[in-house]
Structures are given as C-alpha cells and as structure tokens.
Amino acid sequence: MRTAYLSTAESKSQGPADHFARVKIDVILKSMETNITIKEKILAAIAYVPFPPLFLVPLLAGRDDTFVEFHGRQGLVVFLVWFVLWILGLVPIVAIVADIGFVALVVAAVVAVVQTCMGKRWELPLLGRYAKKLRL
C-alpha cells in the first residue's frame, strides 16, 4: 500500500479533516490494487515464463490494461536477460557466472509470479527500471 508519511511538525499542524483525506486516499489506492481480475493476474503471471517467450501474450492481449502491460514489460526484460545469460553460458570461463545469474533470475521470476498472483505491481530488482524505459 502506498502511503505518504509526514514529519511530526507537519502532522501536528494538520486537523482531523486532513487525516481523514489521507486515510481515504490510502483506502482508494489499496482498493485499486485489489480490483484485478483472475484473468489479468494469469496474463501478467505468464509473462515471467522465459521459454517459450510468453511475455508476448500479455503484451499483445493486455494492451489496454496497465497491470498486465507492466508485468509484460518486465517479462520481456526477464527473457532478454535469460537469453544473454544463455549465450554467456556457452563460454566455459563465464559459464559459472551465467549459472549464478540463472539462479538469481529464476528466484526473481518466481517472486514476481507470486506477487502478480497477489495482485501487486512488484518491480524486479535491478531489471525493473529497464522495463519502465521500454517503449512498445
């Protein structure tokens, strides 16, 4: 849940109406995150399966849904990183580093699927910022 925190000096100057408005905004934001249908969750979750490149399904089917598109973009980045690690794994000296990268990528993808099934927009560590920059 997204919440804006105030310093103690700011919170003392606010009255009950300001507190009520802040609580109301928090409730609205929380309800927005939970109004995601099962179909949207499934479309978003399959984006993280790197082979075959299933990130295309949410990108094409969920063009009008920001939740699905968000996870589709991240799925595209997961696929690209997976592909680069696969290429690097062909080089014997770099294969160990690529294997560690594969394990980290699989863990991140599993966490992303769990967060997606819970209806959350979880940004992948290190990779999420690149997904935001993609213009599709």
Summary of the structure (lengths in Angstrom):
residues: 136
radius of gyration: 19.1
end to end distance: 27.8
largest distance: 65.4
contacts: 364
relative contact order: 0.12
helix: 70%
strand: 0%
